[in-house]
Amino acid sequence: MREMVKAFKALSDETRLRMLNVLMERECCVCEVMQALEISQARASRNLRALYDAGFLKLRHDGLWSLYSIDKEGLKEYSVDMIEAVRKALEGNETALLDRQRLKSAERMGPSCARRPSA
């Protein structure tokens, strides 16, 4: 029961819902999430960690990058249902559509990942 409560708490935040939305598209590093959602590195890292700790995400390292993706193989059945509910709820949502659009042009920025991209 405790794990399920943690999962619901993780989904009780708009930023984390938006993150799941872009991670349903593809694996992302922190700087790509920052660019897609137009948020700071600290906010992106903190919220990705919350989703990871709740069991929704997996993390892998590739050189300089920490890459997050939805943990499709490791999800509990209720977590699969929760992610599907998020996907359905965000269909047609303007903010979710804009985030996915920005994700298309997001770039991995290397060691300067904490810096905001120039406009």
N, C-alpha and C positions, 0 to 999 in steps of 0.2 A: 504493500500500500504506500509506503514512504516514497518509493521510486516514482509511482504514479503522481503523487502530490508534487514532487520535484519537477516532473515533466509539465504538469499543468501550470505551475508557477513560472517555468521558463517561457511558456507560450502566452503569459499574461502581459507581455510587453510589445508595443508596436514595432520597435526596432528589431527585436528578435523574430517577429513574424515576417518582417521585410527581408531579413537575412535568409530565413528558410526559403522564401520566394526566389531569391537569386540562386541559392544553392540547389534548388530543384532544377535549375537550368544547367549548372555545371560546377565542378570543383573550383574553388577560388582561394587565393591568398588574401591575407588581411587587407593589403592595399587595393585589391580589386573590389572587395566589399566596401571599403571606404569610398571609393570613387562611385560605385553604383548607388550607394545610399546617401552620398554627400555628407559623411560624418567623419569625425576625428579618428585617428589611429587608436587612441585610448578607449573611446566608446566602442569601436569595432572589436577590438581585442577582448574587452570586458564582456560584451554580449555574445561573441562567439564562444568564449569560455563557458558562459552559462548554458548555452545550448549543448556544448560538448559534455559538460558535467551532468546534464540531464539525460544524456544517452542518445541524443538525436544525431550527433555528428561524429565523424572520425577525423583524425588528424594524421597527416603524413608530412615528413620533411623531405624537401628536394632542394639540395644546395642551400641557398639563402632563404628560401621560402618555406613557410608553414602553410600547408594546403588543407583546407577544410572541405568536407563533402558530407552528404547525408549518409549515415551508416546503414545502408540498405540491408546488409547481411546481419548486422548485430541488433537491429531494432526489436523491441518487444512488440507483440501483436497490437497492443493498445497504442503504441507509439506510431506504428504504421497507419493506424486509423486516424490518429491525431494529425499527422502530416497530410494525409489525404483530405481531412476536413479543412486544414489551412489552405491547401491548394484550391479546393472548391470555393471557399469563402473569398479568396483573392481574385477569382476569375472576374475580369472586367474592372477591377479596382484600379483607378487612375494612378495612384501612387505606386502600386505594384507594377503596373505596365511601364511607368517611367523608370523605375529601378532596373527592370530587365532591359530596357532600351539603353540605359547608361552602361550596363554591364557589357554590352556588345563592344563598346569602345574602351573599356577598362584595360589597363596595362599593369603588368608586374613591374615595380619600380626598383627592385634590387635593394641594396643596403640602405637607401634613402626612403624606404617604404613609409616611414613615419611622416614624411613631408607631403603636403597637399600638392596634387598635380597643378601645373600652371594652366590657366584657361586658354 
